[in-house]
């Protein structure tokens, strides 16, 4: 019996077992982190909650306020910001009491 592609399939499985799949997971995980940062930045721009671009810039990997941590074996990714006022912006900061207009 001959199965076309069987040798390549077995070779690919061996590569996956020997760390190739782990590298793919790491790349996928990092890509998801960048995708999330793009979504957050788009939302900050859409809602016009940018304060001198500090909040917007804190959602970039490498910014001093940014959180971008990964682990690979358990597929953990933490993405966010340590900017002190980000949670107030997220929850809707008001300078007046919204119930009193």
Number of C-alpha atoms within 10 A of each C-alpha: 3 5 6 8 9 10 10 10 11 11 12 14 13 13 13 14 11 10 11 13 15 16 12 13 15 17 13 13 18 18 12 14 20 17 12 15 22 14 13 16 18 13 13 19 13 10 8 9 17 15 10 8 11 13 22 20 17 21 27 21 18 11 13 13 18 19 19 19 13 16 12 15 9 7 12 11 15 11 17 19 23 14 15 10 11 18 12 10 15 10 8 9 13 9 5 8 7 8 5 5 5
